[in-house]
């Protein structure tokens, strides 16, 4: 499991990174170790792994002190996609969405998308809607209106 308490640089400053990356655990082209090597070669300080509906890659990064790997997941539903950052030990709700390659929809969840996001936030994690206006993946949760 990726640590949540790792400090890459103890001083404030500007850091280069990417908050939306996929590995071969979902539909990415690179294994976790190759992705980390490429990120370091490009001068990145951090990357966030946000595979679709899985955290299978978390145990494959090793302990590299030169790169901060932020644990995340892209929850992928027919109604839209969003990232969750700060996943520690596997939370209870994760079993609902960790079914990569199975089409998921709002109806597959035990509550509304908005309530689901609120539960995640209440556990100290961060939600971030992905590509909210980009078709065909635009945000379609009827309880949130985007302009």
C-alpha positions in Angstrom: 0.0 0.0 0.0 1.3 3.5 -0.8 2.0 5.6 2.3 0.0 8.8 3.1 2.5 10.3 5.4 5.6 10.5 3.1 7.1 14.0 2.8 8.9 14.4 -0.5 10.3 17.9 0.2 9.9 19.4 3.7 10.0 23.0 2.5 7.3 24.9 0.7 7.8 25.5 -3.0 6.6 24.6 -6.5 6.5 21.0 -7.5 6.0 19.4 -10.8 3.6 16.4 -11.1 0.6 14.8 -12.7 -2.7 14.2 -10.8 -4.3 11.8 -13.4 -2.3 8.8 -14.5 -3.3 5.2 -15.4 -1.2 2.1 -15.3 -1.6 -1.3 -16.9 -3.8 -2.1 -13.9 -6.6 -0.4 -15.9 -6.2 1.2 -19.4 -2.7 2.7 -19.1 0.2 1.7 -21.4 2.9 1.4 -18.7 3.5 -0.7 -15.7 3.7 1.2 -12.3 7.5 0.9 -12.2 7.9 2.1 -15.8 5.5 5.0 -15.2 7.6 6.0 -12.1 10.8 5.8 -14.1 9.4 7.9 -16.9 8.0 10.5 -14.5 11.4 10.9 -12.9 13.1 11.1 -16.3 10.7 14.0 -17.1 11.6 15.8 -13.9 8.4 15.2 -12.0 8.4 15.4 -8.2 5.1 13.5 -7.8 2.4 11.6 -9.6 -1.1 10.5 -8.6 -2.2 7.0 -9.7 -5.8 7.1 -10.7 -6.5 3.8 -12.4 -10.2 3.2 -13.4 -12.0 1.5 -10.5 -9.0 -0.3 -9.1 -6.1 0.2 -6.7 -4.3 -3.0 -8.0 -1.1 -1.0 -8.9 -0.5 0.4 -5.4 1.8 -2.4 -4.3 3.9 -2.3 -7.4 5.7 1.0 -7.0 8.3 0.0 -4.3 9.9 2.5 -2.0 11.5 5.2 -4.2 12.5 8.2 -2.2 13.0 10.3 -5.3 9.3 10.3 -6.3 6.1 10.9 -4.4 3.3 8.6 -5.5 -0.1 9.8 -4.3 -2.6 7.0 -4.0 -5.8 7.6 -5.8 -8.5 6.0 -7.9 -10.7 7.2 -10.8 -14.2 6.2 -10.1 -15.6 5.5 -13.5 -19.4 5.5 -13.9 -21.6 6.0 -17.0 -22.7 9.3 -15.4 -19.1 10.7 -15.1 -15.6 10.1 -13.8 -14.0 11.5 -10.7 -10.7 11.0 -8.9 -10.4 10.3 -5.2 -7.1 11.2 -3.6 -5.7 10.0 -0.3 -6.8 6.4 -0.2 -5.0 4.7 2.7 -5.9 1.1 3.7 -8.7 -0.2 1.6 -11.8 1.6 2.8 -15.1 -0.2 3.0 -16.7 1.7 0.0 -13.9 0.6 -2.3 -15.4 -2.8 -2.9 -18.4 -1.1 -4.6 -16.2 0.3 -7.4 -13.2 -2.0 -7.6 -14.6 -4.0 -10.5 -12.5 -2.9 -13.5 -13.9 -3.9 -16.9 -17.5 -4.1 -15.6 -19.7 -1.2 -16.8 -20.8 0.7 -13.7 -23.6 3.2 -13.3 -25.2 5.2 -10.6 -27.7 2.4 -10.1 -24.8 0.1 -9.1 -24.0 2.3 -6.0 -25.7 1.9 -2.7 -26.5 5.7 -2.7 -26.5 8.7 -5.0 -23.2 9.9 -6.5 -23.4 13.1 -4.4 -23.9 11.1 -1.2 -21.1 8.8 -2.2 -18.8 11.7 -2.7 -19.8 13.2 0.7 -19.0 9.9 2.4 -15.6 9.8 0.8 -14.9 13.4 1.8 -16.1 12.7 5.4 -13.3 10.1 5.6 -10.7 12.8 4.8 -10.2 12.1 1.1 -10.4 14.6 -1.7 -12.9 14.2 -4.7 -12.1 15.9 -8.0 -14.4 15.6 -11.0 -12.6 14.7 -14.2 -13.3 16.1 -17.7 -16.8 17.4 -16.6 -17.7 18.8 -20.1 -15.8 16.5 -22.4 -18.1 14.2 -24.4 -18.7 11.3 -24.1 -17.5 11.3 -20.5 -19.2 14.5 -19.3 -20.6 14.8 -15.8 -24.2 13.7 -15.8 -25.0 13.4 -12.1 -28.4 15.3 -12.0 -27.8 16.7 -8.5 -24.8 18.8 -9.7 -25.3 21.4 -12.4 -22.2 22.4 -14.4 -22.1 25.4 -16.6 
